[in-house]
Amino acid sequence: MQERVKRNFILQQGFEEPAPAICPRQYSALHFQPRTVLLWILADRSHDESRA
């Protein structure tokens, strides 16, 4: 993904201008929680379907 897109995403989240060396790591960290929540939701749905 282009660095410009990552930088804009970080800025839209209310963070300060990221240093170029930190930008990919910060971008990845900001996406960690939504991915984790999605996995929990999918696991719960799968568990509910197996009980039915």
C-alpha positions in Angstrom: 0.0 0.0 0.0 1.3 3.5 -0.7 2.9 5.3 2.1 0.7 8.3 1.4 -2.5 6.3 2.1 -1.1 5.0 5.3 0.0 8.5 6.4 -3.5 9.9 5.6 -5.2 7.1 7.6 -3.0 7.8 10.6 -3.7 11.5 10.4 -7.5 10.9 10.1 -7.4 8.9 13.3 -6.2 12.1 15.1 -2.6 11.3 15.5 0.3 13.6 14.7 2.4 13.4 11.6 4.1 10.0 11.7 7.8 9.7 11.1 8.5 7.8 7.9 10.2 5.0 9.7 7.3 4.5 12.1 4.4 4.9 9.6 4.1 1.3 8.6 4.2 0.0 12.2 1.7 2.6 13.4 -0.6 1.8 10.5 -0.5 -1.9 11.3 -1.1 -1.3 15.0 -4.2 0.8 14.2 -5.6 -2.1 12.2 -4.9 -4.7 14.9 -8.0 -4.2 17.1 -10.6 -4.2 14.3 -9.1 -7.5 13.0 -9.2 -9.0 16.4 -12.8 -8.0 17.0 -13.7 -9.4 13.6 -12.2 -12.8 14.4 -14.1 -12.9 17.7 -17.4 -12.1 16.0 -16.8 -14.8 13.4 -15.8 -17.4 16.0 -18.9 -16.5 18.0 -21.2 -16.9 15.0 -19.6 -20.2 14.1 -20.1 -21.4 17.6 -23.7 -20.3 17.6 -24.4 -22.1 14.3 -22.8 -25.3 15.6 -25.2 -25.4 18.6 -28.3 -25.0 16.5 
